[in-house]
């Protein structure tokens, strides 16, 4: 695997990693803003330089790594990290910290917490550009869909730097109109007489989202959505109850908490990024800022009507 090792080209390795992460040459070309033929040509050049077949190529399965290709990935990622760190060090000499960071996060937390905090972050670091991906599904760090991922569960494995970002609480909410026009709710037993907005259970990207079964196992839910923001809009129509994050619902004067002292669900957010990015000052700066702001925002994240917990 060292036939023409001196002919190795960093651009070829960069394209190699993009194909690994996207699974196809066409997807890699789109992310790199080049055409398909450029990607295919670069991969062939890299294979010639390495003296090895790096991908099994198929129209049905795309580009699948061979054993030699798998061995190259970690070395290429190490080189990528070193190149990024060198570029950051050189470009940052005598100037403000700069670069680009992409953050993947859950939908409500990204919209109601991360985005506002990143606006403030850029007041302090105007030369760091930020992409925030608040999406109702898992974001892959291994495919570099994001540099930093904020998830409901700690990654079970992988070469990641991971820390607990914060606890947050959820509560049961309805509009005052709904509560005035439906049977009173004095205890959990009364919930059986009410309808709920809920997640589409078989499409929920985490078991941590299936909390309705925890508080009301016999609840009736005739309207479901994979989006918590859609659930928020649904409960505002005054036809049902919904479990929502306190950091979303407590800021909405159109909603009232229901059984606030009895129904308090605590979940966690975990923040992770790849080990090979830890040398990048812009990544660690964003991560540190988010941790700092989460600590400062504990009361809001745990809910105005909730019993505070650690």
Secondary structure, 3 states (H helix, E strand, C coil): CCCCHHHCCHHHHHHHHHHHHHCCHHHHHHHHCCCHHHHHHHHHHHHHHHCCCCEEEECCCEEEECHHHHHHHHHHHHHHHHHHHHHHHHHCCCCCCCEEEEEEECHHHHHHHHHHHHHHHHHHCCCEEEEEEECCCCCCCCCCCCCEEEECCCCCCCCEEEEEEEEEEEEEEECHHHHHHCCCCCCHHHHHHCEEEECCHHHCCCHHHCCHHHHCCCCEEEEECCCHHHHHHHHCCCCCEEEEEHHHHCCCCCCEEECCCCCCEEEEEEEEEEHHHCCCHHHHHHHHHHHHHHHHCHHHHHCCCCCCCC
